[in-house]
Amino acid sequence: MKHRMLRVNELLKRELSGIIAREMSFEGALVSINHVDVTPDLRNAHVFVRVLGSESGGSVMSKLASHRATFQADFG
């Protein structure tokens, strides 16, 4: 069971990274997904994001939060 959760976490991490790279742009910042932790019932996921660059982390996080429904729809 543990191997399955590791695969799900990694798959979600890769897919979210791809969506962010294709559909969003951040001026002066590099945004990367460091880790994803999916709950055992697969209903929730905690996504850990790293922001590097001149754009503030708060503005990047608010932009990501505003696209949250789109992310959920892509995986729902």
N, C-alpha and C positions, 0 to 999 in steps of 0.2 A: 504494500500500500504506500509506503514512503516513497518508493521510486516513481509511482504514478503522480504523487503530489509534486515532486521535483520536476517532472516532465511538464505538468500543467503550469507550474510557476514559470518555467523557462519559456514555454510556448507563449504565454500571455505577455511576458517581458519582450520577446521578439516582435510580436504583433503590435503591441502598443508603441514600441520604438519606431516601427515602420510607419504607423499611422501618423505619429507626431512628425516624423521626418518629411513625409509626403504632403500633409495637409496643413501644417502650421509653420509659421516662420517667426523667429525671435531675433530682433535686430540687436546685434552685438552680444549674443549669448549662445552658449552651447548647452543644450538640455539633453540629459541622458537618464535612462531608467536604470537604476542600480540594482534594485531587487524587487521582486513581487512575492507577496505571501498570500496565498489563497486559503480561505477557511476550508476545513475538511468537507463541509457540505456543498462547496463550490458556489455559494451564493454571494460571498463578499471577497474582495481582494484589497490588500493594502499595497500601494505602489510607492516605492521610495525613489525620489527624483533628485538629481544633482544638477545645479545650475552653475555654469562657469562663464565668466565674462562680465561686461560692463552693465548689462541690464540687471535691475534689481530682482532678487529672488521672489519678492512679493508680487511684482507685476507678472512674472512668469507663472507663478502659482495661481493667481487670479485668472489668467488667460486659460490655463489648463482646467481650472474649476468651471469656467464658463462653457467649456466644451465637454464637460462630464457626461451630459445626456447623450451626446454623439458617440462617445466611447462606449457607453453602456449599450446603446442600440446596435453598435457594430458586433458586440459579443452576445447579445441577447437573443 
